[in-house]
Amino acid sequence: MNDISRKQSARLFEKAQKYFPGGVNSPVRAFKSVYGTPLFIERGDGCFLWDADGNKFIDFCCSWGPLILGHNHPTVRGQVEDVLGKGMSFGAPTALENELAELILKNNKKIEKLRFVSSGTEAVMSAIRLARGYTGRDKIVKFDGCYHGHSDSMLVKAGSGLVTFGETSSAGVPKSFADETIVIPLHDKVALEEAFKQFPDEIAAVIIEGVPANNGLLIQDKEYIQYLREITQSYGSLLIFDEVITGFRLGFEGAAGYYGVSPDIITYGKIIGGGMPVGAYGASAAIMKNISPDGAVYQAGTLSGNPVAMAAGIGQLSELLRPGFYDELNAKTQAFVSAIEQYIQDKGYRVKVSFIGSLFWFAFTDKDIKKAEEIDPASMDFFKEFHRELLNRGIYLGPSGYEVGFISAAHTPEVLENAKRAIFESLDIVKP
């Protein structure tokens, strides 16, 4: 099969390189891990995308997750259109902030108060500052393979050894910042215990993605997640769930609800704004009272609680509260993945399709993967071929084998059937 035309996208990318580093405004968009130039998207509707060359794709990226209703959903769009005529930014409180907060807090018992911000990165950065201010401690434990945005203290990678101070993974991050972050492997109780033994009175918080989903889909056992809750409590540290991906995606209470765990602080991202630039962090009233202007932990933002984002969020989250919404979405995902798994088994291919809720991930291996170190970098060569074949058949996945896919309410059984056929054909060419 011939590759799809990318003439217009290639022309736009050439121009973009004059304006932006690498020609993009976020690194993964540069298509460095896959074939061809980036696709410049022109529009989206339901579960479909169209690029600048007129190619149509079934979209399993969904703007990296938040479009759980699909593109251009009429309820979300209608809410936004109603607000646009009244003004788009005030830097002052609006009733919409109250309305969205009430919608969240009445249906999510894991938090009592929240603060809206403008991105998931900002939410995590603020949550870490809050944890440090509340505990009076400085060190943060994070897990190798978990991504928490691009704030300085989170842009660290694992060094060598069981328990290690983080090493900066970006130029411009001072070593002194990284030294306050301890990086340990996922799914390793011994490493976690050792970290607390070494720094029993210095760890402000342990932070983990609700389900690690930025470096593969590394689903952790429920028993291990509950152990995180127990050990942090026993040492007087806080547990932070970064639910920028899983919040309102696995269920209205996200991974916290799925695992039956109550973290001390939870962060959320774009899904609470229907894909608009928004985030939030929440906790108990006792912890949140430490945030300015009530407390000494400062955090602010002119665009926090932006009325357009709030309106979009009200429209989206109202739809998620429809009875049976998550049951239908998750069942659809399970049926989709099960059919692919059966095909893989029948063909004897070395591919694992991990999934939880409405997230899924192709791993070109025959092993269960729970840690970042278990992902074979060489397996990404298979994904590179797979991605090209899928694009040629009208399937859009994120342009990296470490990224997960998402199914939305807009993906109909007929669409998913077409997607399965394209996936089968692509696997038959890649032959992993």
N, C-alpha and C positions, 0 to 999 in steps of 0.2 A: 504494500500500500504506500502510495506517495505521501510525503509530508504535507501537512496543511500549508496553505499560503500564509506567509507572515510579512508580506511586503510593506504593508502600512505600519504594522507594529515595528518592523525593523527601521523604517524611516523615522518614526516617532522616537525610537530608542536612540538612534544616532543623534537626533536633535537634543534629547534629554541629557546626553552625556556632556553637552556644552554647559548645562545648567546645574547638574547635581553630581555629587561624588558617585562614580559608578553608574550614573544615569538613573538612579532610583532614590527614593526617599525612605526606604527601609531595605536592609541588605538582602534578605532572602528573595526579594522580588527580582533580583538581577539574573536569575536563572543560572547561576554559576554551577549548580549541582546537576543540571539537566541539559538537554540539547536545545540549541536554538536561542534566539533572542526572546526577551520577555514579551508576553502577550499584553497589549494595551487594551483594557476592557472599556467598551463603549456603553453597555447597559446590562442590566440584569432584571429578570422577572421570574417570579416563582423559583423553580430550581434550576433555571437556565441563565447562562451568560452569553453575550455576544462580544467578540473582539472587534478591533478596528478594521479587520479584513472581512468582517461579516461571518466569521466562523461561529457556529453555535455549539455550546458545551453544556452537558449536565454538570452542575457545579457541586463538588463535594468538599470545597474549601469553605464556602459560606462566610467569606470575609474573616477567615481563621476562627470560625465558630459562632459568633454572636447572632448570625441570621438563622435562628432556630425556626422561624416561620417562613424562611425563604426571602428572596429579594422583592422589594416593592410591595410589601403586604398592604392591602387596602386599609386595614384598621390603623396600622402604624403610620402610613402615609397620610391618612385623613387627620389624625391627631396633629401631625406636623404642620399640615396645611392650615389648620385652624389657628395655630399659634403664629405662623410666619407673618400674617397680616398685622400682628400686634407688636412686632419687634423681635429681634433675634438675640439680643444680649443687653442686660441692664447692670450687671455687677451689683445687684441688689436682690433681696428675697422675693420670691413669687409663690403664689398658692400651689403651683405645680410641684414644687419641691415637697411640700407637705403631702400632697396627694400621692406622689410616687413613694415617699418614705412610708406612709401609712400602708400602702399596698404591700410593700415588702415586709414590714415589721409585723403586720397582722397575720402573715402567712409563713413567716420564717422565725421559728422559736429559738434559733441558735444565736440571735443577736437582739439587743434591746434598744440600742441607739446606733446611728450610723452617720457618716459624713460623706457627702458627694464630692468627688474630685473629677479630674478630666481624663484620666487614663488608668490602666492597670498598673503601670510602672509607678505612677504617683501614689496609687493606693498602697502598694507594697512599701514604698519608701516611707510613707506616713505611718504605716502600721509598725514598721521597725523602730522608727523614732518614738512612737507611743510605747512600745514594749520596753525600750531602754529608759524612757522617762518614768514609766510606772514602776519598774523594778529597781532602778538605780544601778543597773548593770550594763556592760558594754558589748559583750560578745554575743554573736549570733551563730547558731548551728544551721547549716543548710546541707542539702544532699547533692552529691555528684549526679548530674543529669537533670536536675530541676532548674528551670528558668523562671526568674522572678522579675523580669524587666531589666532596664539598663541603668538603674541607680548604682552609684559607685560600690557600695558595700555588697551588692548582689552580683556584680560582674567579676566573679571569681570562679576559678576552676580548682579541681582537686590536685593536690601535690602527691607525693609518694607517701606510703605508710597508711596505717589503719586510721589514725586521727591526724589531721594535718591542718595547719593554717592555710587559708586559701591563697592561691597565687593569682595575681591580676591577670585577667584574660582580655584586657583592653589597655592600649596605651592611654595615658591620661588618668589612670586610677592609681592614686598613691599607695605605696606598699603599706603604709600605716593603716589605711582603710581596710585593705585585704587582711591585715593581721588581726582584725577584730572579727573576722568571719572564719569559722571552723567548718571544713568540708569533710563529710564522711560518706561512705557508700550507702545506697538505699538497701533496705531489707537486711540490715545487719545490726542485731541487738548488741553484739559485743562492742562494735565501734561506737555505738551511742552511749553505752555504759562507760566506756573508757573516756569519752569526751567529758562526761559529767564527773568522773573521778579526778580527772586532771584539772578541771575548772569548776568545782562544786558551787562556788559562790559568785561566779563571773558571767554565767550564761543568762542573758536576758530572755532569749526565746529560741525555740526550734521552729524553723519554717519549712513547710513542705507543700508542694502542689497537692490539691485535694486528691487528684489522681495524676501522677506525673505524666504529662502529655505534650511536652515540648521537645523531647529527645527520645522519640518513640513513645509507645503507650505502655508504661511500666506499672502495671496494676499490682498494688501491694495487698497482702493478705489483711483481712479485717483484724486479725489478732495482733499484727504488727502495728497497725494504726492505733488500736486501743492501747498498746504498750507505750506509744509516744505520749498519749494522754497521761498515763500513769507516771512515767518517769519525770516528765516535766513538772507535774504537780508535786512529786516527792522532793524535787530540788528547788521548788519555788520559782521555776521558770515558766514562761508563757508558751503556749502552743499556737502558732499562726498557721492557718490554712489559706494558701493562695488559691482562691477559686476563680481566678480570672477566666479559666477555660471551663471548669466543671460547675461553677455556680449557676443555678437556674438551668443548667443543661442536663445534669443527671436527674434532677428533680428540683422542686422549688427551693428545697433546702440544700441542694447540691451534694457534694461528697460528704459533708458533715452529716446530712440526713441519711445518706446511703450507708455510711459506716456506723451510724448511731453514736457519734462522738460529738462533744461540744468543745470546739477549740476556744481559746481565749479571745482571739481576734481573727476575723475572716476578711479577705479582700475579694472584691468583685471587679469585673471589667465591662466591656462594651455591650454585653448581652443585656444589661439592665437599661440600655439606651437604644435598643433596637438596632445596634450597630453604630450609633452616633458616638463621637468621642466623649466617653464618660467612664467613670469608675467609682468605687466606693469602698470604704472599710467600716466594719462594724464590730461591736463587742458588747459586753454588759454595760449597764449604765454606770457602774462603779469605775470601770476602766475608762470609758469614754469621757467621764467628767474631768479627766486630766488634759483634755484637748482644749486649747485656747478657743474662745475667751473664758471658759470655765476654769481651765487649769494652766499649767506652765509649759505644756508641750505645744509648740507653735506649729501651725499649718494653715495655709490660706490659698486662695485661688480666685482670680477675677471671674473665670468661666465656670467655677464650681456651681453645680445646680443650674446650668444653662437651660433656659426655658424650652428650646427646641429639643434638646436631648431628653429633658424630663418628659415632654409630651410624647416623644417616641417611646420612651420607657413605659409610660402608662399604657399606651396602646399595646405594646408587646407583652408585658407581664400580665395584663388582663386576659390575653388569649391563653397564656400558659396556665392560668388558673381554671380553664375550662375543664369540667370533669372528664377524666380519662385521657387527657392530652398526653401525658408522659407514658401511660400504658400503651397507647397506640403507637407513639413514636419509637419506643424501645422495642416493641414487638416487631415493628417493621424492620428495624435495624437487625434484630436477631435473625429474622427470616432471610434477609439479604446476605448476612455473613454466613449463615449455615449453608446456604446453597453454594457459596463460593468455596467454603471449606470442603464440602462434599466433592466438588469438582477437582480441587487440589488433591484430595485423597485418592480419587479414582485415577488421576493421572500420575500420581507418585511424585508430585513436585515438592521441593523443599521450601515451603512457604507457610508461615503462621499468620493467621488473621486474628489479631487480638481485638476485643471490643468490650465496651462497657457503656450502658445506656445507649446513646446515639453517636458515640465516637468509635472509630475503627482505625486499624493500622496494619499495613502489610509489612511483615518482616521476612526477609528472604533467608530463612533458617528453618531447621526442624526442632529447635530448642525453645522452651519457654524462657522469656526474658523478663527479668525483674530489676536489673541494674544496668546503668549506662555502659559499664565496662563489658557487658556481655554482648553488645551489638558489634558485629564484625564490620569494620569499615569497608572491607572488600565487597560486602553484600550490596553496597550502594551502587555498584556497577549494574546489578540486575535492575534496581529501581530506575536508574537512568534510562535504560532501554524500555522498561515498562511504562514510564511516564510518557515517553515519546509515542509509543504505540497507542496509549490511551488518548492522548491529544488528537492523534490522527483519526480516532474513532469517536471523537466528540465527548470525551470525559476529562474534566478538569480536576486534578488533585493539586495540592500545594507543591511547589517545585523543589522539594527536598524529601529524601527518604526517611528523614527523622521526624517529619511532620505527620500529624494524624488527619484523618478525614472525618467529615461530619455529615449526618443525614438530617434533613429538615422536614417539617410538616408538609412542605410543598413537594417533596419527592413522592410521586404516586407509584402504585404497584407497577403500572405500565412502564414508567420511566425507569424504575429500578430493574425491571426485567431487561430493558434495552441495555442498561449499564452492565448488568451481569454478563450479557453476551459479549459486550466489548471487552470486559475483563478476561473472560475465558479466551477469546481470540488473542489478546495481548499476552497472556501467560503461555499460550501455545507457541508464540513466536520467541519469547524470552527463554522458555524452557529452563526454569531455575532448578 
